[in-house]
Amino acid sequence: MLGFPCNQFGEQEPGSNAEVLEFATSKFGVTFPMFAKVEVNGDGACDLYQYLTSEQPGDDGNTDIPWNFTKFLVDRNGAAVKRFGPQVTPEEISEALSEVL
C-alpha cells in the first residue's frame, strides 16, 4: 500500500507533507509509505492519477476521484487492475489480491 495525500477534498490535508505524515501515523497508525501531496482531479492532476483514473473509471464511468481514500489495485507490471471506493477497507481488498498475484 502507498499513500498519496491530497487537499482537494474539503481541505482536509492543509499542512505540510511532514505534518500530514505525522497526523496519519499518530492518529491512524499508518505504516505504509506516504508520498508528497498531489492533486488527483482536474487540470493539475498528477500523471499517476491521470493514468489510474483513465484505466479504472468509477462505476458510473466518471474518472474523477469523489473523495479521499479511493484505492487502486495495481499489478506487478503496473497495470491498474481495479478501483475501490473510499469506504472499502484494505482488508476487503485482500480478496482481489489473489487475482493479481
C-alpha positions as CSV (number, residue, x, y, z in Angstrom):
1,M,0.0,0.0,0.0
2,L,1.1,3.5,-0.8
3,G,-0.4,6.8,0.3
4,F,-0.8,10.0,-1.8
5,P,-2.3,12.8,0.3
6,C,-4.5,15.3,-1.4
7,N,-6.0,18.5,-0.2
8,Q,-8.7,18.7,-2.8
9,F,-11.4,17.2,-0.6
10,G,-12.8,19.7,1.9
11,E,-9.2,20.9,2.5
12,Q,-8.7,18.1,5.0
13,E,-4.9,17.9,4.5
14,P,-3.8,21.6,4.5
15,G,-0.5,21.0,6.3
16,S,3.0,20.4,5.0
17,N,3.9,16.9,3.9
18,A,5.7,16.3,7.2
19,E,2.5,17.4,9.1
20,V,0.3,15.1,7.1
21,L,2.6,12.2,7.7
22,E,2.7,12.9,11.4
23,F,-1.0,13.1,11.6
24,A,-1.5,9.9,9.6
25,T,0.9,7.9,11.7
26,S,-0.1,9.2,15.1
27,K,-3.9,9.3,14.5
28,F,-4.4,6.3,12.3
29,G,-1.3,4.2,12.8
30,V,-0.3,4.4,9.1
31,T,2.8,2.3,8.4
32,F,2.8,2.3,4.6
33,P,4.9,4.8,2.6
34,M,3.4,8.3,2.2
35,F,4.3,10.4,-0.7
36,A,4.1,14.2,-1.1
37,K,0.7,15.7,-1.6
38,V,-0.7,15.5,-5.1
39,E,-3.8,16.7,-7.0
40,V,-6.0,13.8,-8.2
41,N,-8.7,15.7,-10.1
42,G,-8.8,18.4,-12.7
43,D,-6.2,20.0,-14.9
44,G,-3.5,19.7,-12.2
45,A,-4.0,16.0,-11.6
46,C,-0.6,14.2,-11.3
47,D,0.4,11.8,-14.1
48,L,-0.2,8.8,-11.8
49,Y,-3.8,9.6,-11.1
50,Q,-4.5,10.6,-14.7
51,Y,-3.3,7.1,-15.6
52,L,-5.2,5.3,-12.8
53,T,-8.5,7.0,-13.4
54,S,-8.3,6.6,-17.1
55,E,-7.7,2.9,-16.8
56,Q,-10.2,2.4,-13.9
57,P,-13.0,4.9,-14.0
58,G,-15.7,4.8,-11.3
59,D,-18.8,2.6,-11.6
60,D,-20.6,5.5,-13.3
61,G,-17.8,5.9,-15.9
62,N,-16.6,9.2,-14.2
63,T,-12.9,9.4,-13.9
64,D,-12.9,11.9,-11.0
65,I,-12.0,10.8,-7.6
66,P,-15.1,11.5,-5.5
67,W,-13.4,11.6,-2.0
68,N,-10.3,10.7,-0.1
69,F,-9.3,7.1,0.3
70,T,-10.3,5.9,-3.1
71,K,-8.0,3.0,-3.8
72,F,-6.5,1.3,-6.8
73,L,-5.1,-2.2,-7.1
74,V,-2.1,-2.2,-9.4
75,D,-0.4,-5.5,-10.5
76,R,3.3,-6.1,-10.5
77,N,3.6,-4.9,-14.2
78,G,2.0,-1.6,-13.4
79,A,-1.4,-2.3,-14.8
80,A,-4.4,-0.8,-12.9
81,V,-6.5,-3.8,-12.2
82,K,-9.4,-2.5,-10.1
83,R,-10.7,0.6,-8.4
84,F,-12.2,0.6,-4.9
85,G,-14.4,3.3,-3.3
86,P,-13.4,5.3,-0.2
87,Q,-15.5,3.1,2.1
88,V,-13.7,-0.2,1.1
89,T,-11.1,-1.2,3.7
90,P,-7.7,-2.6,2.8
91,E,-8.8,-5.9,4.4
92,E,-11.7,-6.1,2.0
93,I,-9.3,-5.6,-0.9
94,S,-7.3,-8.7,0.1
95,E,-9.7,-11.0,-1.9
96,A,-8.8,-9.2,-5.1
97,L,-5.1,-9.6,-4.4
98,S,-5.2,-13.3,-5.2
99,E,-6.3,-12.3,-8.8
100,V,-3.1,-10.3,-9.4
101,L,-0.5,-12.5,-7.6
